[in-house]
Amino acid sequence: MKAISIAFFILYTKITMIKEEKEIIKLDDGREITLTTGKLAKQAHGSVEVRMGKTHLLATVVSSFEAREGVDFLPLTVDYREKFSADGRFPGGFLKREARPTDQEILVMRLVDRILRPMFPSDYHAEVQIMISLNSHDENVKPDALAALAASTAIAISDIPFNGPISECRVARIDGNFMINPSSEQLANADIDLMVGASADSVAMVEGEMNEVSEAEMIEAIKIGHEAIKVQCAAQLKLAEKVSATSEKREYCHETHDEDLKERIKKETYDAVYAVAAEGLGKDERSTKFKSVKADWIATLNEEEAEKYDSKLIGVYYHDVEKEAVRNLVLTERRRLDGRETAQIRPIWCEVDYLASPHGSAVFTRGETQSLTTVTLGSATDVNRLDGVTHQGSESFYLHYNFPPFSTGEARMKFSVSRREIGHGNLAQRALKKMIPADNPYTVRIVSDILESNGSSSMATVCAGTMALMDAGVKIIKPVSGIAMGLISDEKDPNNYAVLSDILGDEDHLGDMDFKVCGTADGITACQMDIKVQGLSYEILDKALNQARDGRLHILEKIVDAISEPRVQLKPQTPKIIKLEVPKSTIGGIIGPGGKIIQEMQATTETVISIEEVDDKGVVEILGTDQEKIDLAIEKIRSIAFIPEKGKTYKGKVKSIMPYGAFIGISSNTDGLLHVSEIAWERVENVEDVLKEGQEIEVKLIDIDERSGKLKLSRKVLLPKPEKK
């Protein structure tokens, strides 16, 4: 009994004992990132805390030990959440609990997923769940630049098979100098904002926005980010060496293969598949013929072979044949699936003012990809309000991207906005937003509906968005176009590769790179790159960027042919917007008790009126389509927010008559005294002989009493002075 108690005590001590391991990453400017493990979430297969300043992230990873039956892919889930308590705040809304993820959280999930997914072994199919939480927020530290570092470190110290480590960092250029992981305040002054994801050996992911920078400047930023990532990867390896769980990665067997079947399928179908690929067919016809080759081969099997061979393996091996044939066609003949040359852009047709009612609309079609995009112009009340943990505020320019199932000929349920739709919309928004002038008075919403998709739908959104903005009369600085670049490379010969312009969906799926580049004729405004192979050289990157520039300029020519500049005259249905500045003290009077006055004004003038305080002034926005009613709203607001100016002439109404003069209303709530001596140049014995109540007259404000604020008016100074006799 005593021996059992001692054994239990030893086991309990091992479980509860805290053994913290730590690694510190030092940035060039002296700031530090700390990686620690051993204190929190010890039942997860890997858990890491990342600290920088007051920011604290906890990342955990758990993976099933067996793959589910029938799963032949990696079921990876990345979940990133920001706790409101991290910023000392309560969640908004009725239920005081964190609910569905915000767009910002989803974008971070995508950043982490895109860099991690290619790093797992291709035959590892067990479910992997990575959870990252922001538990403490520092306004000077942006957590999205640390999330992938946290996730990769958690995997690196676990026994989960992984070809990492990797990391991500933000590279910004501020006043001509590059900086790693700047604060939000510093980032506001940057002309390059780039997230770079990489292993120690190669860059695998890039995403960001820029102020029309050159291809060389972008490559320089990527290189600087990669150097910082090498240091972060080294720190992860050092931490992993201290943790016993990483000494051996778990063994697994998630695939069973039949090499004889694989060889037979390749031998008996490759030539037919290659011939179909070389025909230069459209998407549907090509897909039908590929399926026909597979079906014809299956039909050649006798009854015994049909029962012997696994149908799933047949599908896998036939897909491998398709992939190899398509890639070899490009590498050997420099021809693509649809018959184009490597740098050739698909046929383009585009049209503006396609829809009658929206404020702006355009259709952009490139090959078998099509976007129908609309622009809606609104007031300050229409801004997109943001209420996250790390960012609160609003945006007056935003873009929504919709990808319905019919665009790819599918019939499936669509319940909510997908992560993909949020990511593609964000890229297009970043590409266009820097071309919206600072003095644009409108809130702008762009909606892109993808009606056909065969690659590069987000880039079609950028092109259609540019045209729709100009069609709406938004004075954009320059038109923007976008193009998606691909890569086919030879694993055996690194010098044998082909960079593809304007890739198809199949070329994205079967290729090694998806590199989206957006910009004007003068430089890049946004980009997004995902690499599926290790070891992408800067030579290939440079070629891809310069080839993308040629493609962008070609597409820009097509856009300019459709609409060369923004409309000068707004469409009749487009609301006009007027901005007025009023004294801060009058804001309450314009709004009225419970909003009664402003609501009544909106109803009677059929306008939308908003007001906000800016720099100790009130800024009133009036939005409407009828100019007369807009003018009426202006008059009503000016009368409420009236400030009399000495020396100015006003059209007033006689309110009351006294023996010594008359009180004249020069606004709805402001009266002044017109003394009997100021009515006319000649002597007036009786005021009522000249003025009547309700009579409209012009008067000049000649003085304001400094103590009482009373106004002294004159009528006679506006009349011709009679000559002396």
C-alpha positions in Angstrom: 0.0 0.0 0.0 2.9 2.3 0.9 4.6 1.6 -2.5 1.4 2.5 -4.4 1.1 5.8 -2.5 4.7 6.7 -3.4 4.2 5.8 -7.1 1.0 7.9 -7.2 2.8 10.8 -5.5 5.6 10.7 -8.1 3.1 10.6 -11.0 1.1 13.5 -9.5 4.3 15.5 -9.1 5.3 14.9 -12.7 1.9 16.0 -13.9 1.7 19.2 -11.8 5.3 20.2 -12.0 5.8 23.3 -14.1 8.9 23.4 -16.2 8.9 26.5 -18.3 11.2 26.8 -21.4 11.9 30.1 -23.0 13.4 31.7 -26.1 13.8 35.4 -26.8 13.9 36.9 -30.3 15.5 40.3 -30.5 14.5 42.7 -33.2 17.0 45.2 -34.7 15.5 48.2 -32.8 15.8 46.5 -29.4 12.3 45.2 -29.0 11.9 41.5 -27.9 9.5 38.7 -28.7 9.4 36.0 -26.1 8.4 32.4 -26.8 7.5 30.3 -23.7 6.0 26.8 -23.1 5.4 24.6 -20.2 3.0 26.6 -18.1 -0.3 26.7 -19.9 -2.5 24.2 -21.8 -0.2 21.3 -21.1 -2.8 18.7 -22.3 -2.7 20.1 -25.9 -0.1 18.3 -28.1 1.7 21.6 -28.3 1.1 25.0 -26.6 3.1 28.2 -26.7 2.8 31.7 -25.3 4.1 34.6 -27.4 4.7 37.9 -25.7 5.7 41.3 -27.2 5.2 44.3 -25.1 1.9 43.9 -23.3 0.6 41.6 -26.1 0.0 38.0 -25.2 -1.0 35.2 -27.6 -1.6 31.6 -26.6 -1.4 29.1 -29.4 -2.3 25.4 -29.1 -2.3 22.5 -31.5 -4.0 19.1 -31.3 -4.0 16.4 -34.0 -5.9 13.2 -34.1 -3.7 10.1 -34.1 -5.7 8.4 -37.0 -7.2 9.8 -40.1 -10.9 9.5 -40.6 -12.0 6.9 -43.1 -12.2 8.2 -46.7 -10.3 11.4 -45.9 -7.5 11.9 -48.5 -6.6 15.5 -47.6 -5.4 17.5 -44.6 -8.4 18.6 -42.5 -6.6 21.6 -41.0 -8.6 24.2 -38.9 -7.0 27.4 -37.8 -9.0 29.5 -35.3 -7.9 32.9 -34.2 -9.9 34.9 -31.6 -9.4 38.2 -29.9 -10.8 38.4 -26.4 -12.4 41.7 -25.5 -11.0 41.4 -22.0 -7.5 41.7 -23.7 -8.3 45.4 -24.2 -10.3 45.9 -21.0 -13.6 46.1 -22.9 -17.0 44.4 -22.9 -18.4 42.8 -26.1 -21.0 44.9 -27.8 -24.5 43.9 -28.4 -27.2 42.4 -26.1 -25.3 39.1 -25.3 -22.1 40.1 -23.6 -20.1 37.2 -25.0 -17.7 36.9 -27.9 -19.7 35.6 -30.9 -18.8 34.8 -34.5 -15.4 35.9 -35.6 -15.0 39.4 -37.1 -13.6 39.9 -40.6 -10.3 40.9 -39.1 -10.1 37.6 -37.2 -11.0 35.6 -40.3 -8.3 37.4 -42.3 -5.7 36.4 -39.6 -6.9 32.8 -39.8 -6.4 32.8 -43.5 -2.9 34.3 -43.2 -1.9 31.5 -40.8 -3.6 28.7 -42.7 -2.0 29.7 -46.1 1.5 29.5 -44.8 1.1 26.4 -42.6 -0.9 24.1 -44.9 1.8 23.4 -47.5 4.3 22.6 -44.7 2.6 19.4 -43.5 3.5 16.1 -45.2 1.3 15.5 -48.3 0.3 12.1 -47.0 -0.7 13.3 -43.5 -4.5 13.3 -43.3 -5.3 13.3 -39.5 -7.4 16.2 -38.3 -5.3 19.1 -37.0 -6.8 22.0 -35.0 -4.8 25.1 -34.2 -6.3 27.7 -31.8 -4.8 31.1 -31.2 -6.2 33.5 -28.7 -5.2 37.2 -28.0 -5.4 37.5 -24.2 -3.7 40.8 -23.7 -3.4 43.7 -26.2 -0.8 46.3 -26.6 -1.8 49.2 -28.9 1.8 49.4 -30.1 2.0 45.7 -31.1 -0.2 44.3 -33.9 -1.0 40.7 -33.1 -1.6 39.5 -36.7 2.2 39.6 -37.3 2.7 37.2 -34.4 -0.1 34.7 -35.0 1.8 32.4 -37.4 4.9 32.5 -35.3 2.8 31.3 -32.3 1.1 28.5 -34.4 4.3 27.2 -35.9 6.1 27.1 -32.6 3.2 25.1 -31.1 3.6 22.6 -33.9 7.4 22.6 -33.7 7.4 21.5 -30.0 4.8 18.8 -30.6 5.1 15.3 -32.0 3.0 16.2 -35.0 4.8 15.7 -38.4 5.7 19.1 -39.9 8.2 20.3 -42.4 8.6 23.6 -40.7 9.2 25.8 -38.8 7.8 28.8 -40.5 6.9 32.3 -39.4 5.4 35.6 -40.6 6.3 39.2 -40.0 5.1 42.6 -41.2 7.5 44.7 -43.2 6.7 48.4 -43.5 8.6 51.2 -45.2 8.3 54.5 -43.2 10.0 57.6 -44.4 12.2 55.5 -46.6 13.3 53.1 -43.9 12.1 49.5 -43.5 10.8 48.3 -40.2 9.7 44.9 -38.8 6.4 44.7 -37.0 5.6 48.4 -36.6 2.8 49.8 -34.4 -0.5 51.0 -35.8 0.6 54.6 -35.4 3.8 54.0 -37.3 2.0 52.0 -40.0 -0.3 54.9 -40.8 2.7 56.7 -42.3 4.0 53.7 -44.3 4.0 53.5 -48.1 4.6 49.7 -48.0 2.6 47.4 -45.7 3.6 43.8 -46.4 3.0 40.5 -44.6 5.7 38.0 -45.5 5.5 34.3 -44.6 8.4 31.9 -45.1 10.5 29.1 -43.8 14.2 29.5 -43.2 14.8 28.4 -46.8 12.2 30.1 -48.9 9.3 32.6 -49.1 5.9 31.0 -49.3 3.4 33.7 -48.7 3.2 37.5 -49.3 0.2 39.8 -48.9 0.0 43.6 -48.5 -0.8 47.0 -49.9 1.5 49.7 -51.2 1.5 53.3 -52.6 2.3 52.5 -56.3 5.7 51.0 -55.6 8.0 49.4 -58.1 8.6 45.7 -58.5 12.2 46.1 -57.2 11.0 47.9 -54.1 8.6 45.1 -53.4 11.3 42.4 -53.7 13.5 44.4 -51.4 10.8 44.5 -48.8 10.3 40.7 -49.1 14.0 40.1 -48.6 14.1 42.1 -45.5 11.1 40.2 -44.1 12.7 36.9 -44.9 15.9 37.8 -43.0 13.8 38.5 -39.9 11.9 35.3 -40.3 15.1 33.2 -40.4 15.9 34.5 -36.9 12.4 33.5 -35.7 12.6 30.0 -37.2 16.0 29.5 -35.5 14.4 30.5 -32.1 11.6 27.9 -32.7 14.2 25.2 -33.3 16.1 26.1 -30.1 12.9 26.0 -28.1 12.0 22.6 -29.6 15.3 21.2 -28.6 14.5 21.8 -25.0 11.2 20.0 -25.2 11.3 16.2 -25.0 8.0 15.8 -27.0 9.8 16.8 -30.2 12.5 14.3 -30.0 10.5 11.9 -32.1 7.6 12.8 -34.4 4.7 10.4 -34.3 4.5 7.6 -36.9 1.5 7.4 -39.1 0.2 5.6 -42.2 -2.7 7.4 -43.7 -2.4 6.2 -47.3 -2.2 2.8 -48.9 -0.9 2.5 -52.4 -0.8 0.1 -55.3 2.3 0.9 -57.3 1.5 -1.5 -60.0 -2.0 0.1 -60.5 -0.4 3.6 -60.5 2.2 2.6 -63.1 -0.5 0.9 -65.3 -2.8 3.9 -65.2 0.0 6.3 -66.2 1.2 4.0 -69.0 -2.3 3.5 -70.5 -3.8 6.9 -70.1 -1.0 9.5 -70.2 -0.8 9.9 -74.0 -4.6 10.4 -74.3 -4.6 12.9 -71.4 -1.7 14.8 -72.9 -3.6 15.0 -76.2 -6.7 16.4 -74.6 -4.6 19.0 -72.7 -2.9 20.1 -75.9 -6.2 20.7 -77.7 -6.6 24.1 -76.1 -10.3 23.5 -75.1 -12.6 25.5 -72.9 -13.2 24.5 -69.3 -16.3 22.4 -69.7 -15.3 20.6 -72.9 -11.8 19.9 -71.5 -13.3 18.5 -68.2 -15.7 16.3 -70.2 -12.9 14.9 -72.3 -10.6 14.2 -69.3 -13.5 12.3 -67.6 -14.1 10.4 -70.8 -10.5 9.2 -70.9 -10.8 7.9 -67.3 -14.2 6.3 -68.0 -12.8 4.6 -71.2 -9.9 3.2 -69.3 -12.1 1.8 -66.5 -14.3 0.2 -69.2 -11.2 -1.8 -70.4 -11.0 -3.6 -67.0 -12.3 -7.1 -66.8 -14.6 -8.2 -64.0 -11.7 -9.5 -61.8 -9.7 -6.3 -62.2 -12.7 -4.1 -61.6 -13.2 -5.9 -58.2 -9.5 -5.9 -57.4 -8.7 -2.2 -57.9 -9.8 0.4 -55.4 -11.9 3.1 -57.2 -10.5 5.8 -54.9 -6.9 4.9 -55.8 -7.9 5.0 -59.5 -9.2 8.5 -59.0 -6.0 9.6 -57.2 -3.6 8.1 -59.8 -5.6 9.4 -62.7 -5.5 12.9 -61.2 -1.7 12.5 -60.9 -1.6 11.7 -64.6 -3.6 14.8 -65.5 -1.3 17.0 -63.4 1.8 15.6 -64.9 0.5 15.9 -68.5 -0.6 19.5 -68.0 2.7 20.5 -66.4 4.8 18.7 -69.1 2.8 20.4 -71.8 3.8 23.8 -70.4 7.4 22.9 -69.7 8.1 21.2 -73.0 5.9 23.0 -75.5 5.3 26.3 -73.7 1.6 25.8 -74.4 -1.3 26.0 -71.9 -4.6 24.2 -71.4 -6.6 26.7 -73.3 -3.9 27.0 -76.1 -2.4 30.3 -74.9 1.3 31.2 -74.7 2.7 31.6 -71.2 2.4 35.4 -71.1 -0.8 35.7 -73.1 -3.9 37.2 -71.5 -7.4 35.8 -72.2 -9.8 37.7 -74.3 -11.4 40.6 -72.4 -14.7 42.4 -72.9 -16.1 45.0 -70.5 -18.9 47.4 -70.3 -20.0 50.3 -68.0 -23.4 51.7 -67.0 -24.7 48.1 -67.4 -27.5 48.5 -64.8 -30.0 51.4 -64.8 -30.6 52.1 -61.1 -27.2 51.7 -59.3 -25.0 54.8 -59.0 -22.3 53.0 -60.9 -22.0 49.6 -62.5 -19.7 47.6 -64.8 -19.2 44.1 -66.2 -15.7 42.8 -66.6 -15.2 39.5 -68.4 -11.8 37.8 -69.0 -12.0 34.4 -70.6 -14.4 32.4 -68.5 -14.3 34.7 -65.4 -16.8 37.4 -65.0 -17.7 40.1 -62.4 -20.8 42.2 -62.3 -19.9 45.1 -60.0 -22.0 48.0 -58.6 -21.0 51.1 -56.7 -23.3 52.8 -54.2 -22.6 56.3 -52.9 -23.8 57.4 -49.5 -23.3 59.7 -46.5 -21.4 59.4 -43.3 -24.3 57.4 -41.8 -23.5 54.6 -44.3 -19.9 54.0 -43.1 -18.9 50.4 -42.2 -18.5 50.5 -38.5 -15.7 48.4 -37.0 -15.8 47.3 -33.4 -13.0 44.8 -32.8 -10.6 44.3 -30.0 -7.6 45.7 -31.8 -9.4 48.2 -33.9 -12.4 50.4 -33.5 -13.7 53.0 -35.9 -15.2 53.1 -39.4 -14.3 52.9 -43.0 -15.9 55.1 -45.7 -14.7 52.9 -48.5 -15.4 49.2 -48.5 -15.9 46.3 -50.9 -18.0 43.1 -50.7 -17.2 40.1 -52.9 -19.8 37.4 -53.5 -19.0 34.0 -55.0 -22.3 32.1 -55.7 -22.2 28.3 -56.5 -23.6 28.8 -60.0 -20.4 30.7 -61.0 -18.7 27.3 -61.3 -21.7 25.3 -62.4 -22.4 23.8 -59.0 -25.6 23.3 -57.0 -24.9 23.6 -53.3 -26.3 25.3 -50.2 -24.8 28.7 -49.3 -25.5 29.8 -45.8 -23.2 32.6 -45.0 -20.2 34.6 -46.3 -17.2 32.2 -46.6 -13.7 32.9 -45.4 -12.6 32.9 -49.1 -15.1 35.6 -50.0 -13.9 37.8 -47.1 -10.3 37.3 -48.1 -10.8 38.0 -51.8 -12.9 41.0 -51.0 -10.3 42.4 -48.7 -7.6 42.0 -51.3 -9.6 43.9 -53.9 -10.5 46.6 -51.4 -6.8 47.2 -50.5 -6.0 47.4 -54.2 -8.5 50.2 -54.9 -8.7 52.2 -51.7 -5.5 54.2 -52.1 -6.9 55.6 -55.4 -9.9 57.1 -53.6 -9.0 60.8 -53.1 -8.9 62.2 -49.5 -11.5 64.8 -50.4 -14.1 62.3 -51.7 -17.3 63.4 -49.9 -19.1 60.1 -50.2 -19.1 56.8 -48.4 -18.5 54.3 -51.1 -19.6 50.6 -51.2 -18.6 48.3 -54.0 -20.3 44.9 -54.4 -18.8 42.4 -56.8 -20.9 39.4 -57.8 -18.9 36.7 -59.6 -21.1 35.3 -62.3 -18.5 33.0 -63.9 -15.3 31.7 -62.5 -12.3 30.1 -64.1 -9.4 31.7 -62.2 -8.6 35.2 -61.1 -12.1 36.3 -59.9 -10.7 38.6 -57.3 -8.6 40.3 -60.0 -11.7 40.6 -62.1 -13.3 42.4 -59.1 -10.5 44.9 -59.1 -10.9 45.7 -62.8 -14.7 45.9 -62.6 -14.5 47.9 -59.4 -12.3 50.5 -61.2 -14.8 50.9 -64.0 -17.8 51.0 -61.7 -16.2 53.8 -59.6 -15.5 55.9 -62.7 -19.0 55.2 -64.0 -20.4 56.5 -60.6 -18.4 59.7 -61.0 -15.9 59.0 -58.2 -12.8 61.0 -59.0 -10.4 58.2 -58.6 -6.7 59.2 -58.8 -5.8 56.5 -61.4 -7.4 53.3 -62.7 -6.3 50.0 -61.2 -6.1 46.6 -62.8 -5.2 43.2 -61.4 -3.7 39.9 -62.7 -3.1 36.5 -61.3 0.3 34.8 -62.1 1.1 31.1 -61.9 4.2 28.9 -62.0 5.0 25.5 -63.4 8.5 24.3 -62.3 10.5 21.1 -62.9 11.4 19.4 -59.6 14.5 17.9 -61.2 15.8 21.0 -63.1 15.4 24.3 -61.2 16.2 26.2 -64.4 13.3 24.7 -66.2 10.2 26.7 -65.3 7.4 28.7 -66.8 5.7 31.8 -65.4 2.1 32.0 -66.5 0.1 35.2 -66.9 -3.7 35.3 -66.1 -4.0 31.7 -64.8 -7.0 29.4 -65.1 -8.5 27.6 -62.2 -6.9 24.4 -63.3 -3.5 26.1 -63.6 -3.9 27.4 -60.0 -4.9 23.9 -58.8 -2.1 22.0 -60.7 0.6 24.7 -60.5 3.1 25.8 -58.0 2.1 29.4 -57.4 -0.8 31.8 -57.2 0.5 35.4 -57.3 -2.1 38.2 -57.6 -0.7 41.6 -58.4 -2.8 44.8 -58.6 -1.7 48.3 -59.5 -1.8 51.4 -61.7 0.4 52.2 -64.7 2.9 53.6 -62.2 3.2 50.9 -59.6 1.8 48.2 -57.3 -1.0 48.9 -54.9 -1.7 45.4 -53.5 -0.6 41.8 -53.9 -1.2 38.3 -52.6 1.1 35.3 -53.2 0.9 31.7 -52.2 3.6 29.2 -53.0 3.1 25.4 -53.1 6.7 24.5 -53.6 9.8 25.1 -51.5 12.8 27.1 -52.8 11.2 29.8 -54.9 14.1 31.9 -56.1 14.2 35.7 -56.3 15.0 35.3 -60.0 11.6 33.7 -60.5 9.9 36.2 -58.3 11.4 39.1 -60.3 10.3 37.5 -63.6 6.8 37.0 -62.3 6.5 40.6 -61.1 7.7 42.1 -64.3 5.6 39.8 -66.4 2.6 40.7 -64.2 3.3 44.4 -64.9 3.1 43.8 -68.7 -0.2 42.0 -68.1 -1.6 44.8 -65.9 -0.8 47.4 -68.5 -2.5 45.3 -71.2 -5.6 45.0 -69.1 -5.6 48.7 -68.2 -5.8 49.5 -71.9 -9.0 47.5 -72.2 -10.4 49.3 -69.1 -9.6 52.7 -70.5 -11.1 51.8 -73.8 -14.4 51.2 -72.0 -14.2 54.3 -69.8 -11.2 56.6 -69.9 -12.0 58.9 -66.9 -14.6 59.4 -64.2 -18.0 60.8 -65.2 -18.1 64.6 -64.9 -21.9 64.7 -64.3 -23.4 62.3 -61.7 -26.3 60.2 -62.8 -29.8 61.5 -62.0 -30.3 58.8 -59.3 -27.0 59.5 -57.6 -27.4 61.6 -54.5 -25.7 64.9 -54.2 -23.9 65.6 -51.0 -23.4 69.0 -49.4 -21.2 69.6 -46.3 -21.8 72.5 -43.9 -19.7 73.6 -41.0 -21.7 74.9 -38.0 -20.7 76.0 -34.5 -20.3 73.2 -32.0 -22.8 74.9 -29.7 -25.5 74.6 -32.3 -25.3 70.8 -32.8 -27.8 70.1 -30.1 -30.3 72.6 -31.6 -30.0 71.0 -35.0 -30.6 67.5 -33.6 -33.3 68.6 -31.2 -34.7 66.6 -28.2 -34.6 62.9 -29.0 -33.6 63.8 -32.6 -37.0 65.3 -33.2 -35.8 68.4 -35.2 -33.4 66.5 -37.5 -35.8 63.7 -38.2 -38.5 66.3 -39.1 -36.1 68.1 -41.4 -35.3 64.8 -43.2 -38.9 64.0 -43.6 -39.9 67.4 -45.0 -36.9 67.8 -47.3 -36.6 64.1 -48.3 -32.9 64.2 -47.6 -30.5 62.2 -45.3 -28.8 64.5 -42.8 -26.0 63.5 -40.5 -23.9 65.6 -38.1 -20.7 64.9 -36.2 -18.2 66.9 -34.2 -14.8 67.4 -35.8 -12.1 69.6 -34.3 -14.6 71.6 -32.1 -16.9 72.2 -35.1 -20.0 70.5 -36.3 -19.9 69.0 -39.8 -23.3 68.5 -41.3 -23.8 66.3 -44.4 -26.9 66.6 -46.5 -27.6 63.8 -49.0 -30.4 64.1 -51.5 -31.3 63.9 -55.2 -33.7 67.0 -55.5 -31.6 70.2 -55.5 -34.6 72.3 -54.3 -35.1 70.1 -51.3 -31.4 70.1 -50.6 -31.5 73.9 -50.6 -34.4 73.9 -48.3 -32.5 71.6 -45.8 -29.5 74.0 -46.1 -31.7 76.9 -45.3 -33.3 75.2 -42.3 -29.9 74.2 -40.8 -28.4 77.6 -41.4 -31.3 79.3 -39.6 -30.8 77.0 -36.6 -27.1 77.3 -36.6 -27.2 81.0 -37.3 -24.2 83.2 -36.2 -24.7 86.9 -37.0 -21.8 88.6 -38.6 -21.2 92.3 -38.2 -21.4 94.2 -41.5 -23.4 91.5 -43.3 -26.8 92.2 -45.0 -29.7 89.9 -44.1 -33.2 89.5 -45.5 -35.4 89.7 -42.4 -39.1 89.9 -41.4 -40.7 92.5 -39.1 -41.7 90.6 -35.9 -43.0 93.5 -33.8 -43.3 97.3 -33.9 -42.5 99.5 -31.0 -42.6 103.3 -30.6 -38.8 103.4 -30.7 -38.3 101.0 -33.7 -39.0 97.5 -34.8 -37.7 94.0 -34.0 -36.6 92.2 -37.2 -36.1 88.4 -37.3 -33.0 87.7 -39.4 -33.2 84.0 -38.7 -35.7 81.6 -37.2 -34.3 82.2 -33.7 -32.4 85.5 -34.0 -33.9 89.0 -33.8 -32.3 92.4 -33.9 -33.5 96.0 -33.2 -34.0 98.3 -36.1 -34.1 101.7 -34.2 -36.4 104.3 -35.6 -33.4 106.4 -36.5 -32.1 103.6 -38.7 -35.3 103.1 -40.7 -34.7 105.8 -43.3 -32.5 108.8 -43.9 -35.4 111.2 -43.4 -37.0 111.6 -40.0 -39.6 108.9 -39.2 -42.3 110.1 -36.8 -44.4 106.9 -36.7 -42.8 103.5 -37.3 -46.1 102.1 -38.6 -46.1 104.6 -41.4 -43.1 102.8 -42.9 -43.2 99.2 -41.6 -45.9 96.6 -41.0 -45.6 93.3 -39.1 -44.7 90.4 -41.3 -43.1 92.7 -43.9 -39.9 91.4 -45.4 -37.0 93.9 -45.6 -33.3 93.9 -46.0 -31.2 95.1 -43.1 -27.5 95.4 -42.3 -26.0 94.3 -39.0 -24.1 97.4 -37.9 -23.2 96.4 -34.3 -23.3 93.7 -31.7 -23.4 94.6 -28.0 -20.4 92.9 -26.4 -22.1 92.4 -23.0 -25.7 91.6 -23.9 -25.2 90.2 -27.4 -28.0 92.4 -28.7 -28.0 93.1 -32.4 -28.3 96.7 -33.9 -29.7 96.8 -37.4 -29.9 99.5 -40.0 -32.1 99.8 -43.0 -31.2 103.3 -44.1 -27.5 102.4 -44.9 -28.8 100.1 -47.7 -30.9 103.0 -49.2 -29.5 105.8 -51.4 -28.5 108.8 -49.2 -30.3 111.9 -50.3 -28.2 114.9 -51.3 -28.2 117.8 -48.8 -30.3 120.9 -49.9 
